Amino acid sequence: MHPEFEWLYEFSSKYFKSTGVHTNGGARSTEFWKTLGTISKEYSNAAVTFAIDGLQDTNHLYRRNVKWEKLMLNVQTYLDAGGVANWKYLVFDHNKHQVDEARELAKKLGFENFTAEISTRQPPLEEEIIKAKQVAKKIPEIEIKRAHQPNVVRRLKKDGFRSKINNNDNKKFAVVEDTNDNDNCISCRGIATHNMFLNPKGRIWPCCFLSEEYDTSIYWLEKREPWLAEYYRNDFNNLNNKSLEEIFTAPAWKEMTDAWSTKKHELRTCWKQCKNSKWKVSNTAIVSADRFKF
């Protein structure tokens, strides 16, 4: 988390219409959560959504390494300071019997809302985690690629992607490509919902997915979208030394957004996330939504 997050939270709460934070609630000090609660109380448009998927005996099965006692301490500190809080509960087989109990706990603690959603995501099996850790110890980090996991490739194939394995220097990397036929198109969620993503480096992207994909490493950017790398080096989307108008009218921005229809560049991440407006279809189904305060 950003070292000056409290300042960012207050700045956003003061100058923007609404400010929302999503968290598993398991980190930081009680002083941190007291500060956020105080800010939320002062600016009624600021709230924190705690992703808590179960109770003491089940939450950690999906929210890995979150300690229940620490989580509850942070939640109570935030609420005691006057913070507005929402509880978002993902329903799995292992915690579906606890939805009613969690709802009552949310009401008792002072949450403003409680929402239970059935998700298509599944927590990893314990044996899968142990096996992954054992493999990671034996293989250099450079060789570990998420897309090389067979289950990931299978899921992407179901969405109309094809995969191929390149064997270079005895290392295996999975390259996932879209089938980009003429019937497919990209409808950017960021553009459609009038949202942009500003990352900690000060870089503006249409969404967090592009930021994560292209802003992590210039080496990775050169591999995935070499045409964009030189623009990146020249800070085409750097808000530290460019205005928003300069960024949105830059040749690189136009070339990137035009490629959604011209298909001049691959833009794999865009095809994966926003192909045929797939972002409009949620991977969750809301089964319970309760508002405790009005």
N, C-alpha and C positions, 0 to 999 in steps of 0.2 A: 504494500500500500504506500502511496505517496507520503513522504515525510512531512509535508505541509498540508495534509488532507483536511485538517480542521479549518484552516484558512480558506481552502478551496470550497469547502462545504458552506461556510458562512458567506463568501463572496457570491456563490451561485444562488444561495437562498435570498440574498439581498437584492440582486439585480435581475434574476430570472423569474419567470412566471411560476415555475415549480421546480423543485429539486428532489430527486429520488436516489437513494442508495440501496443496492442489493448486496447482501452479505450473509455468510454462514454464521457470523457473530462470534467465532471462536478465538479471535485474535485481539491484540491491543490491550491496553491497561484500562482500569476503571476510570481513570482521569480522562482518557480519550473519549469514552462513551458518555461521561458526564458532560463534557464539552459539547458533543454532538446533540445530546438531549437538550441542553440549554439553548443552543442555536435553533433547534427545531421548535422549541417553545416560543422563542422570540419571533421567528418567521413562520407563520402558520402554513406556509406553502412547502415546507421541508419535512420529509419523512424518510424513515429507514424501513426497508422490507427485509425481515429476517427469514432466510430459507432454512426452516427447521422441519426435517422430514421424519418425524417420529417423536418418541420420548427418550428417556434416559437409556433404555436398553436397545433402542433401534436406530436412533438418529445417526450414530456413527457408522452404520452399515453403508450409507450412501455418502454422508458428509465425513469423509475420512479424516482422522486425526483431530476431530473437534471433540473437546472434552465437555461433557454435559454441565458439570459444575461451573466451569469457566464461562460457558455460554450463558447459563442462567444468571450468573453474576453480572455479566456485561449487559444482558437484556434488562435486568432489574435496575441497574445503575442508570441506563439510558432513560427508562420510563420514569424513574423517580425524579430525574432532572426535568421532566416535563416533555420529553420527546414523543413525537407521533410515530407509532410503529404499526407495521402490518406483518402478519405471519403467513408465509406461503409454504404450503405443505404438499410435497409430491407424494402421491399414493403408490406404494408398491405392495406386492404380496406380503412382505414381511412387516408392514406397518399399517395395513388397511383396517385392522381391528382397533387401532388407536385413534382414529380420526375424531370421534366424539369426545374422547378424553382430552385430546390436544386442543380441541375447540374450547372446552371448558377452562383449560389452563390458560389459554390466550385471553379469554374474557376475565379470568381472575387476576391475571398479571396486569391488565390494563391496555392490551393491544386494541387498536382501532378497528382492524379488520382481520378476518381469518378466511383464507381461501385454500381449499383442497383441490388438487388437480391430479388426474390420472395421466401418467407420462409413459411415452414409448421407450424412454431411456431405462436402462437397467443397471443396478450396481454390479461391479465386477465380483466374481466369485473369489473367495479367499484363496483357493488354490491357484487361480490365475494371477493374483497379485504376488504370491510367493514365487511362482515360476518366473514372472517378469523380473523380479528383483534378482533372482539367481542368474538369469540370462544377462542382465545389465552388468553384473560384476565381471563377466567373462568377455564381453564385447566392448571395444572402444566406443566412446560416445558418438563419434562421427558416423558409425555404422548403424545407429539406431534411428530408424525413420518410422514415424507413426503410420504413414500410408503403406508401409510394408506389412502391416498386420493383416492377415487374411480376412478377418471379420470386417475391417474397414473397407477393404477393396470390394468385398461382397456387397456391403451396404451401398457403396457408390455405384456399383453396377446396376443395382435395382433402380437407381435414379437416372439411368440412361448413360452411364459412363462406361468406358472400356478401359482395361488396364493392360500394361505390358511391363515386363521386367527387363531392365538393362543390367547386363553383367559387365562391370568395369572394374579392373584391378581386384578381381575376386570379391567384390562387394556388391550386394544386391540393393537396388533402390526401386521402389514401385513408382511409376509415373502414371498418374491417372488423367485421362483425357476425356473431354466431352465429345459426344457424337455430333454436336452442333449442326444438325440438318436445318433445312430452310424453314421448318415449322417451329423451331425453337427461337426464343428471344430472351433478352435480359430486361427485367423490370427492377431497377435498383430501389431497394427499400429506403435507403437514405434520401434519395432524391424525391421519391413518392411521398415520404412522410415529413419532408422538410427538416431533416436532421443530418448533421455532419458529425464526424468523430474527430476530436482533438486529443491526441495522445500526449503522454508526459514529455516527449521531445519537442512539442510544439508543432507537430506535423498534422495537417488537415487531410483526412481521407473521407470518402463517402460512407465508410462503415468501419467498425472495429476489426472485421475479418481481413480487410485489405491492410489495415495498419499492422496487424499481427503477422500477416504473410510477407509484406514487403518492407516493413520498417525494422525488423529484427536484425537483419544482416544485409549489408550491401552485396556480399558474396551471393547470398540466396536470391536477392533481387536480380542480380546479373544472370543467374541461372534460369529463373522463372520468366522474367520480363526484361531482357537485355535492352530493349528500346527505351525503357523507362529509367534505367540506371543513371544515365548521364543527366537527365532532367533532375533526378533526385539529388545528385551531387551538386547541382546548381541551385538547390533549395527551392524548387518550384512550388512546394506546398508548405514551406516553413513560415509559420505565423510570427516567428521571432523577428524576421526581417522582410516579410511580405504582408500586404494587406489582404483581407478576404477577397476584395475585388480583383487584385492582382493574381491571386491563386486561382479563382474561378474563371478568369479570362486567359490564363496561361495556355500556351499551345499543348503542353503535356496534359493538362486537365481535359481539354477539348478532345485530344487524341484518345485519351483513356475512355471518356464517356461516349464518344462516337463509335468506338470499337464494340460497344454493346450491340449495335445494330449492323455495322459494317463487317464485324468479325475479322477485322484486320489483324488483331492480336488475340492471343489465346485467352488471357484473363481467366485462368482456371477457377480461381476463387469466386469470381463473379458468377460464372456458370454454375458452380456448385451451390452457392447460397441463394441466388436470385433468378435462376432459370425459370421462365414462364411464371413469374410471380409466386414461386413456391413458398416464399416467406409469409404469404397471406394465409397459408394453411398451418395452423399451430400443431405442434407435436404433443399438445396436452389437451385434455378435455376437463373442463371445470365441473366438478361434481358437488361442490359446496362453496358458497360464498356468503359470509356473514359479516354484517357491519354492526359493531357493538355501540358506537357513539355517533350521534347525529348533531 
